[in-house]
Amino acid sequence: MRKSNQSIGDLKARLDAYLRQNHPEICRHWFDEIEPLDLNGGVVTLLVCEPVRRQYLQRTCTSQFTEAVQAVTGRLLAVRFVGEPNGVDERASPPENISGGGFELEEQLVLSPDYTFDSFVVGPGNRLAHAAANAVSANLGGAYNPFFIHGGVGLGKTHILQAICQTALRQRSRVQIGYLSCQSFSELFMSCVKAGRMQDFRHRFRNLDMLVIDDVHFLSKREQSQEEFFHTFNTLYQSGKQIVLSSDASPNDIPDLEERLVSRFNCGLVARVDRPCYETRVAILKAKALLINLPVPEDVCAYIAARIDSNIRELEGSLAKVRCYAMANNVGVSLDVAKAAMSDVRSTFGRSNQPTIQMIIDAVMYYFDIKLSDLMSKRRHKSVALPRQVCMWLARKHTRYSLEEIGGYFGGRDHTTVLHAVRTIGLRRDSDPDICKAVDRIEGTFVHETPVA
């Protein structure tokens, strides 16, 4: 039985209230634009006109919306998101998916409505990448091709990639985009090789209008995947199709990457993304708060930005922690609330509470003035071997990775090599004052010791 418009409107209000109370992490300002159509046949139909938003809700928020509908009505109901007032459901073939011919690219990454150019905060560390990304999305294959973005974890590379995809989709309704991680590309390639379906694989990837690969540095040491990616790259490039890549390192610093790929990655525009400065961090916090409809005073943004400088994800995590603390205590966000919520969070200004291998590598590279490609190479010269051993010693001390896992980070070395490095640096720290001083200085850049009162 179809519900009246008044009942549907009331349902939407109660639905919004439930989600804000029980699932604030998914709530966004554009949820107000979701329009309830009807409640019929045990299904609540919700109109979401924007395709990226609709697919995002379908793939990541269906369970929360279903829970909310059932809670506020007391009935066993389902939720359906549609793109047209007549109830057309476009889940089967969203514009950014590649499907058909018995081959479906299920590894496609989900585009988040949060990651658009409108919500991207521009600062000194990302201005070039942002400007180039805008140019690429406006002129696929004609501006910068390939477009290669590199930088540390959590600095906005994925945001830029998704903003390019979403802008291209809005401007060209039938554009064919392949957006996936390098890991997914390699796994899909290997599964197609085993299944004898390489013709399908090549047809899908080599007929795209734009190929977007996140974390392309994972091609390292994968010879077969590199070979296939090389030919895919060439086919798309020669056809004037756009290629966008992101990596933790520049093309020249990705270990064990074939020279012909390094050359091709460098033939377009290579843009680095750096850590945001203080003013940019404040602006990012304001933008994130606005996105989730969270009133945050200026001094709270300033406080968080002064304590967290590692990356944008850490900023988001701190903001989420403050919001959660305020909700748990049924109070608004204030500076006192922020201080209480972050009382157990050490400042990451210039250092990190929990060092990662990448942080250790960056610190060692800076201290010894050595390239990542040399650090990961097979070279055994003292100028390379010592920094590499220091990396392994610090990784063993400050991370939970096993000897085998640490060896994997450094050119695929086995656990005995790592164990030798750990023992060597341990002994030399005791006998060589210069080595001890060097290790302590490197360690001091990312380890924060709580001062004794």
N, C-alpha and C positions, 0 to 999 in steps of 0.2 A: 504494500500500500504506500502511495506517494505521500510524503509529509508536506505540510503547508510551508510557504515561504517564511512565515513567522517562526515556526518550529525549527526550521533549518537555521535561521539566523541566530536563534537562541542556542542551538547546538554548537554553532561556530564559536560563540562567546565562551561557552563552557569548555569547549575543546582547547581554545587558546589558554584559558586559565589553568587547565590541568597540565598542559605542556610546560608552561612557564614555571609551575610549581614543582613538577616531577622530572622534567627533562629540559632544564634551562640550557644545557649544553648544545642542543640542536636548534633552539629558537633563534630566529633571525628577524630583522626589521621587515623584510619582504613577506613574512608570513601573513601580514595584514592584507596582502593582495590575493591570498588564496580564497576563492569564492565557492561556498557550498552550493551544489546544484540540487541534489535531492537525496532522499533516503528511501530506497526502494529495493525490494527483494533481498533484504538483509545486507545491502551494500550502501555505504555512504559515498557519494560521488563528489569529489572536490576538483574544481577547475583551477589549473595552473597553466597559464598561457605560455609562459617562457619555457622553451624546450629544455634548456640546461637545468633550470630549477626543477622542472617536472621529473626529469630522469634522476636527478640527485635525490629527490624525495622518494621516488620509487625504489631506488637501490640502497639507500642508507637510512631512511626514516619511516618506512612502512610499519615496522613493528611498534614503534613508539606511538604513531598516529592510531594504529589499531587498538593498542592498549588504552589510549585516551578515549576513543569513541566508546569502547565497551565499558569503561569506568564511569563515564558521565551519563550513559543511557541505561546501564544495567542490563544490556542485551548483547547477545553474541553476534556482533556485526563485523563486517570487513570494510576496508577502505580502498577506494580506487581513485587514482589521480588521472585526469583526462586533460586534453589540450584544446578541446572544442566544446562549446555549450551543448552540442547534441550528444555529448558523451563519448566522443571518439577517443580511444585509448591508444597512444602511440608508443607503447612500450616495446612492441615487436620490432620496430625499426627506427630508433632515434637517429637524427641526421648525422651524428658523429660516429656511429657504429659502422663496421664493415661486416656485412653478412651476405649470405646467398651462396648458391652453387655447392651446397653441402659442406661449406667451410665457414665457421663462425669464429671471429676473433674475440673470444670471451675475456682475454687478458687486457682489454682496453681499460685504462685507468678512468675512474669516474671524475668528470669535471665538476668542480665545486663552484657554486654561485658566489662564494666568498672571494674567489681569485679572479678578479677583473681588473682592468686598468683603472677604473674609477676608485677602487679600494686600495690601490697600490700607492704606498707612500714613497715619494722620490726624495733621495738625499744624495750627498756627494759620493757615496760608495756604490750607488746603483744607477746613476743618471744616464750613463752611456748605454747600459743594457736596456733601460726603460725606453729611451728614445729609439734605439734600434728595433726593439720589439714592436713598438707602435708602427714603425715604417714597414716592417715585415708583414704584419697583419693586414696592413692597408694595400700591400702590393706583393702578393705571394709569388715567390720565384723571381721577383724583379728588383728587390731592394738589396738585401744582404743574403746571399745564399752560398754555402750554408751559414746559418747563424748559430754560433757556439757560445754558450754561457758557462762560466765556471766560477767556483767559489766554495767556501766552507758550508757545512751542514746548517740548515735552518736560516739561510740568509735571503730567501725569496726566489730562488731559481725556479721552483715548481710553480709559484705564483705567476711568474712571467710566462712560463710555458702555457699554463692554462688560460691566461689572459689572451695570448695570441690565438689559441684555439677558439675561444668564445667570441672574440671579435670577428674572426674569419667566418664563423658559423652564422653570426647575425648579418653579415654583409653578403654572404653567398649561401643561400638556403640548401643548395645541393652539393656543396663542397665535400669532398671525401678526405677525411683526416684519420690518420692512424696515430693514436697517442698511447704509448705504453712504455713500460720500463725496459731497460736493456736486458734485465734478467728475464722478463717475459718473452722478449724477442728471441733470446737464445734458447729458452725452454721450448717455445713453440716451434722454432726451427728444428731442434733435435727430435721432437715428437713427430713432426712431419717427415723427417728423414726416415725414421723407423717405420712409419706407417706407409711410406711410399707415396706421399702426397705433396711432394715438392712443387708440382705444377700449380696446385691450388695456392700454396704459400707464396710463390713468386707472383702469381697473377694478382693476388690481393695487395701485396706490398708494393709492387712495381706499377700499379695503376692508380696510386693515390695522388691527390692534389697537394697534400702536405704530410710529411712523416715527421713526427715529434717523438724523440727518444729521451727519456729521463735516465740519468746516471749511466751515460754511455761508457764511462771508465770500466764498467763491468765486462767490457769486451776483452779486457786484459787477460792474456794467457789462453783465450778460447779461439784456437786457430780456425776451426771450421766455421764458427759464428762470424769471425772477422772476414773470412773469405766470402761468405754469403752477403754480409753487410756491405762489403766493398762493391759487389756487383749491383746490389739494390741501390746503393748510393749513386753509382754511376748512371744507372738507368733513369732514376728520378732527376738527377742533376742535368743530364743531357736533354731531358724532356722539358726542362724549365720548371720543374716542380720544386716546391719549397721543402727544405730540410732544416729542422731545428733540433739542436742537441744540447744537453746539459751534462756537466761533469763536476766532480770535486776538484779536478786538476785541469790545467791547460792541456791542449793536445800534445805538446812537447814533453809533458811531465807524466803522462799516463804510461806506466811500465808495461813492457812487452806488447806494445801496440805497433803493428806493422807500419813501416815508414810511409807506404803508399796511403794508408789511412790518415796518418799524421799530416801528410801533405794536403790531403783533401779537406780535412777539418780546418786547416789553416788558410784555405784559399778564399774563404768568405770573411765574415767579421767575427773575431774572437773578443768577447767582452767579459771582464771580470766583475764579480759582485763582492764587495767587501762588507765588513761589519758596519752596522749603522752607527753614526755618531750620536751624541746625547740628544741633540735637538730632533734628530730623525726618530730616535727611540720614543721620545715623548709623543711625537706625531703618530707613530705606529700604534701606541697604546690608546690614543684618542680614537683612532680609526677603528680599532678592534672593539672598543667599548660601544661605539656608535652602531657597529654591525649587529651587536647582540642586545641593543637597547638597554645598555647598562649606564646609568648616570654615574660618572666618575669625576670627582673634583680635580682641578688642575694640580693641586699639591700631591695628590695620590699618584698621578702619572709621573710627576717629577721624582717622587720618592722611588718608585719602581725602576724608572729609567736610570737613576743614579746607582742602583744596586745591581742591576742586571745589564751586562753589556756583551754577553756571549753570543746570542743569536735571537732571532725573532720568535722562535718556538719557546725559548725560555721566557721571553716577555709574555707570550700568550698564556703559558703555564702559570706564571705568577699572577696575572690578571684573573685567571680562572680560580686560583686559590683564594684570592681576596673576595671574589664574588661568592664562592662557596661558604667562606667564613661568615660573610655578612648575612647570607640566607639562613645559615644554621643558627645564628643569634638573633634573627629577625630584626636586623638593623640596616641602615643604609651604608653605602661605602663611604668611608672617611679616612683621613690620615691615620687616626688611632687604630681603626679596623685593619688597615693595610699593614701597619707595624706589627699588630698582634698576629695577623695571618702569616706574616713572613718572618716571624721571630726565630724560626728554626732554619731559615734560608740564609746561607752565607753569601755575602756579596761576591759577584763574579766579575767585578770590575778589574779587568786585566788578567783574570785567572778563573779557574773553575773549581767548584767543590768536588766534582767527580770527573777526573781527567779521562779523556778518551784517547785511543791510540792516535787518532788524527791530530789531537791537540799536542800530544807528545812528539809526533813527527814534525809538526809545524815548529815547535820550540827548538828541536834539535837542528832542523834545517836552517833556522834563523841564526842560531848560535854558531854553527860551524860553516855557515854560508855555503850550503851544499844543495844541489838540485834533487827533487824527488826522484827523477829518473835514475840518478846515480845511486841514491839510497836503496832503490829497489833492484838495481842491476846485479850482475854476477861479479863485478869488479871486487878485487881483494886488496887494493892499494890501501895503505894506512889511512890516507885522507878520506877514504870512503868506509873502510871496515870499522874504524873506531866509532864514528857517528852511528853507524848501523847497530853496533853492539850496545851503545848507550841507549838507543831507542828500545831495543829488546829488553835491556835491564829495567828501564823505567816502565815499560809496558807490563812486565812481569810483576813489578812492585805495586803499581797503581791501578791495574785493571784485573778483572776476574777471568780473563782469557787464559786458556790452556797454552802449553808450549806449542802444540800443533797449530792452534788458531793464530798465535802471534807469528809463527813462521809463515803462515799463509798470507799475512799482511806484508811480509817483506820478501816478495818474489818467490813465494812457494817453498821456502826453506823448511827442512824437517825439524822435528823437535830436538834432535841432538845438537843441531847448529845453534838453536836458541838457548839450550841449556849451557853450551860452551860459552856463549856470549854473556849470559847471566853470571856464570862463575868467573869469567875473565874480568868483567867490570867490577864485580864484588871484591876480588883480590886486589885489583889495581887501585880501587878507592882507598884501600887500607895502606898501600905501599907508595902510591904516587900522589903527592899533594896537588899537582896540577890537574890530574884527572878528577880527584875528589872535589876540587873547587869548581871545575867545569860542570860536573853532574849536579852539584848543589845549586849552581846558578840557573841551570836549565830547569831543575825541579822547582825552583822558586817562582818561575813564571806562570806555573799552572797549579801549584799546591798552596792552599791558604791554611796556615796554622793559626788556630785560635790563640791570641795572646794571653799570657798568664797574668792574672790581676795582681 
